[in-house]
């Protein structure tokens, strides 16, 4: 029996395939900017814990960007 795939992970996979089809390069810096803009828009409307979770994602993107340089 196989484990079902999380629906959000599946959404990420589909989005990655779409980006590949469109020729959009893998760019952690662009993803980090999008995340920062989103966080600025929702700041104050979500909990500090939720903001921390988003900041952790940003930290992963930042580290990936450093590794690519």
N, CA, C, O and CB atoms as a CASP TS submission, in Angstrom:
PFRMAT TS
TARGET T0000
AUTHOR 0000-0000-0000
METHOD Language model
MODEL 1
PARENT N/A
ATOM      1  N   UNK     1       0.843  -1.179   0.000  1.00  0.00           N
ATOM      2  CA  UNK     1       0.000   0.000   0.000  1.00  0.00           C
ATOM      3  C   UNK     1       0.889   1.244   0.000  1.00  0.00           C
ATOM      4  O   UNK     1       1.830   1.336   0.789  1.00  0.00           O
ATOM      5  CB  UNK     1      -0.960  -0.003   1.222  1.00  0.00           C
ATOM      6  N   UNK     2       0.601   2.172  -0.858  1.00  0.00           N
ATOM      7  CA  UNK     2       1.401   3.394  -0.941  1.00  0.00           C
ATOM      8  C   UNK     2       0.785   4.486  -0.087  1.00  0.00           C
ATOM      9  O   UNK     2      -0.424   4.507   0.145  1.00  0.00           O
ATOM     10  CB  UNK     2       1.527   3.866  -2.398  1.00  0.00           C
ATOM     11  N   UNK     3       1.637   5.397   0.380  1.00  0.00           N
ATOM     12  CA  UNK     3       1.148   6.524   1.164  1.00  0.00           C
ATOM     13  C   UNK     3       0.555   7.567   0.229  1.00  0.00           C
ATOM     14  O   UNK     3       1.130   7.860  -0.820  1.00  0.00           O
ATOM     15  CB  UNK     3       2.282   7.138   2.024  1.00  0.00           C
ATOM     16  N   UNK     4      -0.596   8.130   0.602  1.00  0.00           N
ATOM     17  CA  UNK     4      -1.158   9.190  -0.233  1.00  0.00           C
ATOM     18  C   UNK     4      -0.265  10.431  -0.173  1.00  0.00           C
ATOM     19  O   UNK     4       0.368  10.704   0.847  1.00  0.00           O
ATOM     20  CB  UNK     4      -2.601   9.535   0.218  1.00  0.00           C
ATOM     21  N   UNK     5      -0.223  11.160  -1.254  1.00  0.00           N
ATOM     22  CA  UNK     5       0.572  12.377  -1.320  1.00  0.00           C
ATOM     23  C   UNK     5      -0.242  13.526  -0.732  1.00  0.00           C
ATOM     24  O   UNK     5      -1.427  13.683  -1.024  1.00  0.00           O
ATOM     25  CB  UNK     5       1.002  12.688  -2.786  1.00  0.00           C
ATOM     26  N   UNK     6       0.411  14.313   0.091  1.00  0.00           N
ATOM     27  CA  UNK     6      -0.234  15.490   0.672  1.00  0.00           C
ATOM     28  C   UNK     6      -0.732  16.382  -0.465  1.00  0.00           C
ATOM     29  O   UNK     6      -0.002  16.597  -1.432  1.00  0.00           O
ATOM     30  CB  UNK     6       0.751  16.272   1.610  1.00  0.00           C
ATOM     31  N   UNK     7      -1.953  16.905  -0.373  1.00  0.00           N
ATOM     32  CA  UNK     7      -2.484  17.720  -1.474  1.00  0.00           C
ATOM     33  C   UNK     7      -1.652  18.982  -1.740  1.00  0.00           C
ATOM     34  O   UNK     7      -1.572  19.431  -2.883  1.00  0.00           O
ATOM     35  CB  UNK     7      -3.918  18.116  -1.171  1.00  0.00           C
ATOM     36  N   UNK     8      -1.046  19.547  -0.724  1.00  0.00           N
ATOM     37  CA  UNK     8      -0.221  20.737  -0.954  1.00  0.00           C
ATOM     38  C   UNK     8       1.075  20.379  -1.659  1.00  0.00           C
ATOM     39  O   UNK     8       1.538  21.117  -2.527  1.00  0.00           O
ATOM     40  CB  UNK     8       0.085  21.441   0.368  1.00  0.00           C
ATOM     41  N   UNK     9       1.659  19.251  -1.290  1.00  0.00           N
ATOM     42  CA  UNK     9       2.870  18.789  -1.976  1.00  0.00           C
ATOM     43  C   UNK     9       2.542  18.535  -3.447  1.00  0.00           C
ATOM     44  O   UNK     9       3.331  18.869  -4.331  1.00  0.00           O
ATOM     45  CB  UNK     9       3.441  17.496  -1.302  1.00  0.00           C
ATOM     46  N   UNK    10       1.397  17.954  -3.699  1.00  0.00           N
ATOM     47  CA  UNK    10       0.957  17.705  -5.072  1.00  0.00           C
ATOM     48  C   UNK    10       0.771  19.028  -5.823  1.00  0.00           C
ATOM     49  O   UNK    10       1.124  19.128  -6.998  1.00  0.00           O
ATOM     50  CB  UNK    10      -0.360  16.892  -5.079  1.00  0.00           C
ATOM     51  N   UNK    11       0.221  20.035  -5.151  1.00  0.00           N
ATOM     52  CA  UNK    11       0.077  21.359  -5.763  1.00  0.00           C
ATOM     53  C   UNK    11       1.442  21.939  -6.110  1.00  0.00           C
ATOM     54  O   UNK    11       1.618  22.516  -7.183  1.00  0.00           O
ATOM     55  CB  UNK    11      -0.682  22.314  -4.822  1.00  0.00           C
ATOM     56  N   UNK    12       2.418  21.789  -5.198  1.00  0.00           N
ATOM     57  CA  UNK    12       3.779  22.267  -5.465  1.00  0.00           C
ATOM     58  C   UNK    12       4.365  21.568  -6.681  1.00  0.00           C
ATOM     59  O   UNK    12       5.005  22.203  -7.519  1.00  0.00           O
ATOM     60  CB  UNK    12       4.683  22.043  -4.242  1.00  0.00           C
ATOM     61  N   UNK    13       4.148  20.269  -6.776  1.00  0.00           N
ATOM     62  CA  UNK    13       4.672  19.500  -7.906  1.00  0.00           C
ATOM     63  C   UNK    13       4.069  19.995  -9.215  1.00  0.00           C
ATOM     64  O   UNK    13       4.781  20.186 -10.201  1.00  0.00           O
ATOM     65  CB  UNK    13       4.385  17.999  -7.722  1.00  0.00           C
ATOM     66  N   UNK    14       2.762  20.200  -9.222  1.00  0.00           N
ATOM     67  CA  UNK    14       2.094  20.689 -10.438  1.00  0.00           C
ATOM     68  C   UNK    14       2.607  22.078 -10.815  1.00  0.00           C
ATOM     69  O   UNK    14       2.839  22.363 -11.990  1.00  0.00           O
ATOM     70  CB  UNK    14       0.562  20.726 -10.238  1.00  0.00           C
ATOM     71  N   UNK    15       2.782  22.931  -9.819  1.00  0.00           N
ATOM     72  CA  UNK    15       3.282  24.280 -10.100  1.00  0.00           C
ATOM     73  C   UNK    15       4.703  24.209 -10.661  1.00  0.00           C
ATOM     74  O   UNK    15       5.031  24.941 -11.596  1.00  0.00           O
ATOM     75  CB  UNK    15       3.251  25.153  -8.820  1.00  0.00           C
ATOM     76  N   UNK    16       5.544  23.342 -10.106  1.00  0.00           N
ATOM     77  CA  UNK    16       6.914  23.183 -10.607  1.00  0.00           C
ATOM     78  C   UNK    16       6.898  22.699 -12.053  1.00  0.00           C
ATOM     79  O   UNK    16       7.678  23.184 -12.872  1.00  0.00           O
ATOM     80  CB  UNK    16       7.707  22.195  -9.722  1.00  0.00           C
ATOM     81  N   UNK    17       6.028  21.758 -12.375  1.00  0.00           N
ATOM     82  CA  UNK    17       5.922  21.271 -13.752  1.00  0.00           C
ATOM     83  C   UNK    17       5.479  22.396 -14.687  1.00  0.00           C
ATOM     84  O   UNK    17       5.998  22.529 -15.795  1.00  0.00           O
ATOM     85  CB  UNK    17       4.934  20.088 -13.834  1.00  0.00           C
ATOM     86  N   UNK    18       4.516  23.204 -14.236  1.00  0.00           N
ATOM     87  CA  UNK    18       4.037  24.332 -15.043  1.00  0.00           C
ATOM     88  C   UNK    18       5.168  25.325 -15.289  1.00  0.00           C
ATOM     89  O   UNK    18       5.339  25.816 -16.404  1.00  0.00           O
ATOM     90  CB  UNK    18       2.848  25.036 -14.347  1.00  0.00           C
ATOM     91  N   UNK    19       5.935  25.615 -14.250  1.00  0.00           N
ATOM     92  CA  UNK    19       7.050  26.548 -14.377  1.00  0.00           C
ATOM     93  C   UNK    19       8.098  25.998 -15.351  1.00  0.00           C
ATOM     94  O   UNK    19       8.668  26.749 -16.142  1.00  0.00           O
ATOM     95  CB  UNK    19       7.687  26.821 -12.996  1.00  0.00           C
ATOM     96  N   UNK    20       8.348  24.685 -15.290  1.00  0.00           N
ATOM     97  CA  UNK    20       9.274  24.060 -16.239  1.00  0.00           C
ATOM     98  C   UNK    20       8.761  24.214 -17.669  1.00  0.00           C
ATOM     99  O   UNK    20       9.522  24.561 -18.572  1.00  0.00           O
ATOM    100  CB  UNK    20       9.470  22.567 -15.902  1.00  0.00           C
ATOM    101  N   UNK    21       7.469  23.953 -17.869  1.00  0.00           N
ATOM    102  CA  UNK    21       6.876  24.063 -19.198  1.00  0.00           C
ATOM    103  C   UNK    21       6.979  25.484 -19.747  1.00  0.00           C
ATOM    104  O   UNK    21       7.162  25.681 -20.948  1.00  0.00           O
ATOM    105  CB  UNK    21       5.418  23.626 -19.159  1.00  0.00           C
ATOM    106  N   UNK    22       6.862  26.467 -18.862  1.00  0.00           N
ATOM    107  CA  UNK    22       6.928  27.864 -19.275  1.00  0.00           C
ATOM    108  C   UNK    22       8.369  28.379 -19.375  1.00  0.00           C
ATOM    109  O   UNK    22       8.605  29.508 -19.805  1.00  0.00           O
ATOM    110  CB  UNK    22       6.144  28.722 -18.303  1.00  0.00           C
ATOM    111  N   UNK    23       9.320  27.542 -18.973  1.00  0.00           N
ATOM    112  CA  UNK    23      10.719  27.936 -19.043  1.00  0.00           C
ATOM    113  C   UNK    23      11.136  28.905 -17.951  1.00  0.00           C
ATOM    114  O   UNK    23      12.114  29.637 -18.109  1.00  0.00           O
ATOM    115  CB  UNK    23      10.999  28.544 -20.367  1.00  0.00           C
ATOM    116  N   UNK    24      10.404  28.916 -16.846  1.00  0.00           N
ATOM    117  CA  UNK    24      10.746  29.793 -15.726  1.00  0.00           C
ATOM    118  C   UNK    24      11.892  29.145 -14.952  1.00  0.00           C
ATOM    119  O   UNK    24      11.748  28.024 -14.464  1.00  0.00           O
ATOM    120  CB  UNK    24       9.501  30.048 -14.794  1.00  0.00           C
ATOM    121  N   UNK    25      13.034  29.838 -14.833  1.00  0.00           N
ATOM    122  CA  UNK    25      14.180  29.238 -14.151  1.00  0.00           C
ATOM    123  C   UNK    25      13.938  29.081 -12.648  1.00  0.00           C
ATOM    124  O   UNK    25      13.140  29.806 -12.054  1.00  0.00           O
ATOM    125  CB  UNK    25      15.426  30.082 -14.387  1.00  0.00           C
ATOM    126  N   UNK    26      14.633  28.134 -12.057  1.00  0.00           N
ATOM    127  CA  UNK    26      14.583  27.938 -10.611  1.00  0.00           C
ATOM    128  C   UNK    26      15.378  29.070  -9.975  1.00  0.00           C
ATOM    129  O   UNK    26      16.592  29.152 -10.158  1.00  0.00           O
ATOM    130  CB  UNK    26      15.152  26.526 -10.191  1.00  0.00           C
ATOM    131  N   UNK    27      14.713  29.935  -9.237  1.00  0.00           N
ATOM    132  CA  UNK    27      15.354  31.124  -8.687  1.00  0.00           C
ATOM    133  C   UNK    27      14.910  31.337  -7.245  1.00  0.00           C
ATOM    134  O   UNK    27      13.867  31.946  -7.005  1.00  0.00           O
ATOM    135  CB  UNK    27      15.026  32.366  -9.542  1.00  0.00           C
ATOM    136  N   UNK    28      15.692  30.841  -6.272  1.00  0.00           N
ATOM    137  CA  UNK    28      15.312  31.032  -4.871  1.00  0.00           C
ATOM    138  C   UNK    28      15.163  32.499  -4.487  1.00  0.00           C
ATOM    139  O   UNK    28      14.348  32.832  -3.626  1.00  0.00           O
ATOM    140  CB  UNK    28      16.333  30.384  -3.974  1.00  0.00           C
ATOM    141  N   UNK    29      15.942  33.383  -5.117  1.00  0.00           N
ATOM    142  CA  UNK    29      15.834  34.805  -4.786  1.00  0.00           C
ATOM    143  C   UNK    29      14.460  35.358  -5.168  1.00  0.00           C
ATOM    144  O   UNK    29      13.867  36.122  -4.407  1.00  0.00           O
ATOM    145  CB  UNK    29      16.938  35.603  -5.496  1.00  0.00           C
ATOM    146  N   UNK    30      13.957  34.978  -6.335  1.00  0.00           N
ATOM    147  CA  UNK    30      12.627  35.436  -6.760  1.00  0.00           C
ATOM    148  C   UNK    30      11.557  34.880  -5.831  1.00  0.00           C
ATOM    149  O   UNK    30      10.608  35.580  -5.479  1.00  0.00           O
ATOM    150  CB  UNK    30      12.339  35.013  -8.220  1.00  0.00           C
ATOM    151  N   UNK    31      11.712  33.623  -5.436  1.00  0.00           N
ATOM    152  CA  UNK    31      10.746  33.017  -4.516  1.00  0.00           C
ATOM    153  C   UNK    31      10.780  33.725  -3.170  1.00  0.00           C
ATOM    154  O   UNK    31       9.738  33.922  -2.545  1.00  0.00           O
ATOM    155  CB  UNK    31      11.033  31.515  -4.334  1.00  0.00           C
ATOM    156  N   UNK    32      11.967  34.109  -2.722  1.00  0.00           N
ATOM    157  CA  UNK    32      12.108  34.806  -1.456  1.00  0.00           C
ATOM    158  C   UNK    32      11.433  36.178  -1.512  1.00  0.00           C
ATOM    159  O   UNK    32      10.803  36.592  -0.538  1.00  0.00           O
ATOM    160  CB  UNK    32      13.587  34.952  -1.093  1.00  0.00           C
ATOM    161  N   UNK    33      11.554  36.877  -2.621  1.00  0.00           N
ATOM    162  CA  UNK    33      10.907  38.180  -2.778  1.00  0.00           C
ATOM    163  C   UNK    33       9.387  38.012  -2.746  1.00  0.00           C
ATOM    164  O   UNK    33       8.692  38.786  -2.087  1.00  0.00           O
ATOM    165  CB  UNK    33      11.353  38.859  -4.102  1.00  0.00           C
ATOM    166  N   UNK    34       8.871  37.011  -3.450  1.00  0.00           N
ATOM    167  CA  UNK    34       7.424  36.765  -3.428  1.00  0.00           C
ATOM    168  C   UNK    34       6.941  36.463  -2.012  1.00  0.00           C
ATOM    169  O   UNK    34       5.899  36.962  -1.586  1.00  0.00           O
ATOM    170  CB  UNK    34       7.061  35.601  -4.366  1.00  0.00           C
ATOM    171  N   UNK    35       7.700  35.648  -1.287  1.00  0.00           N
ATOM    172  CA  UNK    35       7.333  35.310   0.084  1.00  0.00           C
ATOM    173  C   UNK    35       7.370  36.553   0.971  1.00  0.00           C
ATOM    174  O   UNK    35       6.465  36.757   1.781  1.00  0.00           O
ATOM    175  CB  UNK    35       8.273  34.228   0.642  1.00  0.00           C
ATOM    176  N   UNK    36       8.402  37.386   0.830  1.00  0.00           N
ATOM    177  CA  UNK    36       8.510  38.606   1.638  1.00  0.00           C
ATOM    178  C   UNK    36       7.342  39.553   1.358  1.00  0.00           C
ATOM    179  O   UNK    36       6.791  40.151   2.282  1.00  0.00           O
ATOM    180  CB  UNK    36       9.848  39.320   1.358  1.00  0.00           C
ATOM    181  N   UNK    37       6.965  39.689   0.092  1.00  0.00           N
ATOM    182  CA  UNK    37       5.826  40.544  -0.254  1.00  0.00           C
ATOM    183  C   UNK    37       4.536  40.006   0.361  1.00  0.00           C
ATOM    184  O   UNK    37       3.723  40.765   0.889  1.00  0.00           O
ATOM    185  CB  UNK    37       5.679  40.653  -1.783  1.00  0.00           C
ATOM    186  N   UNK    38       4.361  38.698   0.287  1.00  0.00           N
ATOM    187  CA  UNK    38       3.172  38.068   0.866  1.00  0.00           C
ATOM    188  C   UNK    38       3.141  38.288   2.376  1.00  0.00           C
ATOM    189  O   UNK    38       2.096  38.617   2.939  1.00  0.00           O
ATOM    190  CB  UNK    38       3.142  36.557   0.543  1.00  0.00           C
ATOM    191  N   UNK    39       4.294  38.106   3.032  1.00  0.00           N
ATOM    192  CA  UNK    39       4.350  38.282   4.485  1.00  0.00           C
ATOM    193  C   UNK    39       4.028  39.720   4.872  1.00  0.00           C
ATOM    194  O   UNK    39       3.357  39.958   5.876  1.00  0.00           O
ATOM    195  CB  UNK    39       5.733  37.890   5.020  1.00  0.00           C
ATOM    196  N   UNK    40       4.503  40.678   4.081  1.00  0.00           N
ATOM    197  CA  UNK    40       4.214  42.083   4.365  1.00  0.00           C
ATOM    198  C   UNK    40       2.717  42.360   4.246  1.00  0.00           C
ATOM    199  O   UNK    40       2.161  43.143   5.016  1.00  0.00           O
ATOM    200  CB  UNK    40       5.002  42.998   3.412  1.00  0.00           C
ATOM    201  N   UNK    41       2.077  41.723   3.287  1.00  0.00           N
ATOM    202  CA  UNK    41       0.640  41.931   3.074  1.00  0.00           C
ATOM    203  C   UNK    41      -0.208  41.344   4.201  1.00  0.00           C
ATOM    204  O   UNK    41      -1.240  41.914   4.556  1.00  0.00           O
ATOM    205  CB  UNK    41       0.218  41.319   1.749  1.00  0.00           C
ATOM    206  N   UNK    42       0.213  40.217   4.765  1.00  0.00           N
ATOM    207  CA  UNK    42      -0.621  39.530   5.758  1.00  0.00           C
ATOM    208  C   UNK    42      -0.190  39.775   7.196  1.00  0.00           C
ATOM    209  O   UNK    42      -0.834  39.303   8.133  1.00  0.00           O
ATOM    210  CB  UNK    42      -0.611  38.059   5.492  1.00  0.00           C
ATOM    211  N   UNK    43       0.909  40.519   7.371  1.00  0.00           N
ATOM    212  CA  UNK    43       1.389  40.790   8.724  1.00  0.00           C
ATOM    213  C   UNK    43       0.278  41.440   9.540  1.00  0.00           C
ATOM    214  O   UNK    43      -0.382  42.375   9.085  1.00  0.00           O
ATOM    215  CB  UNK    43       2.646  41.697   8.694  1.00  0.00           C
ATOM    216  N   UNK    44       0.087  40.938  10.732  1.00  0.00           N
ATOM    217  CA  UNK    44      -0.963  41.457  11.607  1.00  0.00           C
ATOM    218  C   UNK    44      -2.274  40.709  11.491  1.00  0.00           C
ATOM    219  O   UNK    44      -3.130  40.814  12.369  1.00  0.00           O
ATOM    220  CB  UNK    44      -1.196  42.896  11.311  1.00  0.00           C
ATOM    221  N   UNK    45      -2.443  39.950  10.406  1.00  0.00           N
ATOM    222  CA  UNK    45      -3.691  39.202  10.254  1.00  0.00           C
ATOM    223  C   UNK    45      -3.505  37.713  10.534  1.00  0.00           C
ATOM    224  O   UNK    45      -4.470  36.950  10.517  1.00  0.00           O
ATOM    225  CB  UNK    45      -4.247  39.396   8.854  1.00  0.00           C
ATOM    226  N   UNK    46      -2.249  37.298  10.792  1.00  0.00           N
ATOM    227  CA  UNK    46      -1.983  35.916  11.183  1.00  0.00           C
ATOM    228  C   UNK    46      -1.149  35.936  12.456  1.00  0.00           C
ATOM    229  O   UNK    46      -0.600  36.972  12.830  1.00  0.00           O
ATOM    230  CB  UNK    46      -1.253  35.128  10.042  1.00  0.00           C
ATOM    231  N   UNK    47      -1.058  34.798  13.113  1.00  0.00           N
ATOM    232  CA  UNK    47      -0.349  34.730  14.389  1.00  0.00           C
ATOM    233  C   UNK    47       1.165  34.847  14.204  1.00  0.00           C
ATOM    234  O   UNK    47       1.691  34.664  13.107  1.00  0.00           O
ATOM    235  CB  UNK    47      -0.683  33.425  15.104  1.00  0.00           C
ATOM    236  N   UNK    48       1.845  35.156  15.302  1.00  0.00           N
ATOM    237  CA  UNK    48       3.303  35.207  15.284  1.00  0.00           C
ATOM    238  C   UNK    48       3.882  33.834  14.919  1.00  0.00           C
ATOM    239  O   UNK    48       4.891  33.744  14.220  1.00  0.00           O
ATOM    240  CB  UNK    48       3.843  35.675  16.655  1.00  0.00           C
ATOM    241  N   UNK    49       3.244  32.788  15.393  1.00  0.00           N
ATOM    242  CA  UNK    49       3.690  31.432  15.083  1.00  0.00           C
ATOM    243  C   UNK    49       3.605  31.153  13.583  1.00  0.00           C
ATOM    244  O   UNK    49       4.504  30.543  13.004  1.00  0.00           O
ATOM    245  CB  UNK    49       2.854  30.407  15.858  1.00  0.00           C
ATOM    246  N   UNK    50       2.521  31.603  12.963  1.00  0.00           N
ATOM    247  CA  UNK    50       2.382  31.427  11.512  1.00  0.00           C
ATOM    248  C   UNK    50       3.411  32.258  10.755  1.00  0.00           C
ATOM    249  O   UNK    50       3.961  31.804   9.752  1.00  0.00           O
ATOM    250  CB  UNK    50       0.967  31.809  11.058  1.00  0.00           C
ATOM    251  N   UNK    51       3.673  33.480  11.234  1.00  0.00           N
ATOM    252  CA  UNK    51       4.711  34.311  10.606  1.00  0.00           C
ATOM    253  C   UNK    51       6.076  33.648  10.753  1.00  0.00           C
ATOM    254  O   UNK    51       6.888  33.683   9.828  1.00  0.00           O
ATOM    255  CB  UNK    51       4.734  35.730  11.232  1.00  0.00           C
ATOM    256  N   UNK    52       6.331  33.044  11.910  1.00  0.00           N
ATOM    257  CA  UNK    52       7.598  32.351  12.114  1.00  0.00           C
ATOM    258  C   UNK    52       7.734  31.195  11.130  1.00  0.00           C
ATOM    259  O   UNK    52       8.814  30.966  10.585  1.00  0.00           O
ATOM    260  CB  UNK    52       7.711  31.839  13.561  1.00  0.00           C
ATOM    261  N   UNK    53       6.641  30.463  10.899  1.00  0.00           N
ATOM    262  CA  UNK    53       6.686  29.348   9.944  1.00  0.00           C
ATOM    263  C   UNK    53       7.036  29.845   8.549  1.00  0.00           C
ATOM    264  O   UNK    53       7.831  29.221   7.845  1.00  0.00           O
ATOM    265  CB  UNK    53       5.339  28.605   9.916  1.00  0.00           C
ATOM    266  N   UNK    54       6.447  30.963   8.149  1.00  0.00           N
ATOM    267  CA  UNK    54       6.771  31.542   6.842  1.00  0.00           C
ATOM    268  C   UNK    54       8.217  32.041   6.808  1.00  0.00           C
ATOM    269  O   UNK    54       8.904  31.902   5.796  1.00  0.00           O
ATOM    270  CB  UNK    54       5.803  32.695   6.512  1.00  0.00           C
ATOM    271  N   UNK    55       8.674  32.624   7.920  1.00  0.00           N
ATOM    272  CA  UNK    55      10.062  33.088   7.990  1.00  0.00           C
ATOM    273  C   UNK    55      11.030  31.910   7.892  1.00  0.00           C
ATOM    274  O   UNK    55      12.111  32.039   7.318  1.00  0.00           O
ATOM    275  CB  UNK    55      10.305  33.870   9.299  1.00  0.00           C
ATOM    276  N   UNK    56      10.647  30.772   8.444  1.00  0.00           N
ATOM    277  CA  UNK    56      11.490  29.575   8.341  1.00  0.00           C
ATOM    278  C   UNK    56      11.612  29.130   6.883  1.00  0.00           C
ATOM    279  O   UNK    56      12.691  28.738   6.437  1.00  0.00           O
ATOM    280  CB  UNK    56      10.911  28.426   9.204  1.00  0.00           C
ATOM    281  N   UNK    57      10.518  29.193   6.153  1.00  0.00           N
ATOM    282  CA  UNK    57      10.562  28.882   4.715  1.00  0.00           C
ATOM    283  C   UNK    57      11.503  29.857   4.019  1.00  0.00           C
ATOM    284  O   UNK    57      12.316  29.456   3.186  1.00  0.00           O
ATOM    285  CB  UNK    57       9.134  28.950   4.079  1.00  0.00           C
ATOM    286  N   UNK    58      11.392  31.137   4.363  1.00  0.00           N
ATOM    287  CA  UNK    58      12.288  32.140   3.800  1.00  0.00           C
ATOM    288  C   UNK    58      13.749  31.842   4.120  1.00  0.00           C
ATOM    289  O   UNK    58      14.630  32.058   3.287  1.00  0.00           O
ATOM    290  CB  UNK    58      11.918  33.517   4.318  1.00  0.00           C
ATOM    291  N   UNK    59      14.000  31.350   5.314  1.00  0.00           N
ATOM    292  CA  UNK    59      15.359  30.980   5.695  1.00  0.00           C
ATOM    293  C   UNK    59      15.902  29.862   4.829  1.00  0.00           C
ATOM    294  O   UNK    59      17.072  29.887   4.444  1.00  0.00           O
ATOM    295  CB  UNK    59      15.403  30.567   7.147  1.00  0.00           C
ATOM    296  N   UNK    60      15.072  28.887   4.519  1.00  0.00           N
ATOM    297  CA  UNK    60      15.489  27.800   3.622  1.00  0.00           C
ATOM    298  C   UNK    60      15.809  28.353   2.232  1.00  0.00           C
ATOM    299  O   UNK    60      16.812  27.977   1.626  1.00  0.00           O
ATOM    300  CB  UNK    60      14.384  26.714   3.527  1.00  0.00           C
ATOM    301  N   UNK    61      14.964  29.233   1.739  1.00  0.00           N
ATOM    302  CA  UNK    61      15.210  29.841   0.427  1.00  0.00           C
ATOM    303  C   UNK    61      16.495  30.659   0.432  1.00  0.00           C
ATOM    304  O   UNK    61      17.267  30.616  -0.525  1.00  0.00           O
ATOM    305  CB  UNK    61      14.027  30.727   0.016  1.00  0.00           C
ATOM    306  N   UNK    62      16.721  31.404   1.509  1.00  0.00           N
ATOM    307  CA  UNK    62      17.921  32.220   1.616  1.00  0.00           C
ATOM    308  C   UNK    62      19.170  31.343   1.591  1.00  0.00           C
ATOM    309  O   UNK    62      20.128  31.635   0.876  1.00  0.00           O
ATOM    310  CB  UNK    62      17.884  33.063   2.899  1.00  0.00           C
ATOM    311  N   UNK    63      19.152  30.264   2.379  1.00  0.00           N
ATOM    312  CA  UNK    63      20.313  29.351   2.399  1.00  0.00           C
ATOM    313  C   UNK    63      20.537  28.727   1.026  1.00  0.00           C
ATOM    314  O   UNK    63      21.680  28.598   0.589  1.00  0.00           O
ATOM    315  CB  UNK    63      20.113  28.239   3.455  1.00  0.00           C
ATOM    316  N   UNK    64      19.469  28.341   0.343  1.00  0.00           N
ATOM    317  CA  UNK    64      19.604  27.759  -0.994  1.00  0.00           C
ATOM    318  C   UNK    64      20.220  28.766  -1.945  1.00  0.00           C
ATOM    319  O   UNK    64      21.065  28.414  -2.769  1.00  0.00           O
ATOM    320  CB  UNK    64      18.241  27.287  -1.528  1.00  0.00           C
ATOM    321  N   UNK    65      19.797  30.023  -1.834  1.00  0.00           N
ATOM    322  CA  UNK    65      20.365  31.069  -2.676  1.00  0.00           C
ATOM    323  C   UNK    65      21.857  31.249  -2.419  1.00  0.00           C
ATOM    324  O   UNK    65      22.632  31.446  -3.354  1.00  0.00           O
ATOM    325  CB  UNK    65      19.636  32.383  -2.441  1.00  0.00           C
ATOM    326  N   UNK    66      22.259  31.180  -1.145  1.00  0.00           N
ATOM    327  CA  UNK    66      23.682  31.298  -0.820  1.00  0.00           C
ATOM    328  C   UNK    66      24.492  30.131  -1.390  1.00  0.00           C
ATOM    329  O   UNK    66      25.614  30.324  -1.859  1.00  0.00           O
ATOM    330  CB  UNK    66      23.870  31.369   0.696  1.00  0.00           C
ATOM    331  N   UNK    67      23.930  28.936  -1.349  1.00  0.00           N
ATOM    332  CA  UNK    67      24.617  27.754  -1.873  1.00  0.00           C
ATOM    333  C   UNK    67      24.807  27.838  -3.374  1.00  0.00           C
ATOM    334  O   UNK    67      25.768  27.279  -3.903  1.00  0.00           O
ATOM    335  CB  UNK    67      23.844  26.495  -1.524  1.00  0.00           C
ATOM    336  N   UNK    68      23.917  28.524  -4.071  1.00  0.00           N
ATOM    337  CA  UNK    68      24.003  28.627  -5.533  1.00  0.00           C
ATOM    338  C   UNK    68      25.002  29.691  -5.983  1.00  0.00           C
ATOM    339  O   UNK    68      25.388  29.718  -7.152  1.00  0.00           O
ATOM    340  CB  UNK    68      22.633  28.939  -6.113  1.00  0.00           C
ATOM    341  N   UNK    69      25.415  30.548  -5.088  1.00  0.00           N
ATOM    342  CA  UNK    69      26.336  31.634  -5.466  1.00  0.00           C
ATOM    343  C   UNK    69      27.758  31.183  -5.438  1.00  0.00           C
ATOM    344  O   UNK    69      28.661  31.968  -5.729  1.00  0.00           O
ATOM    345  CB  UNK    69      26.171  32.823  -4.554  1.00  0.00           C
TER
END
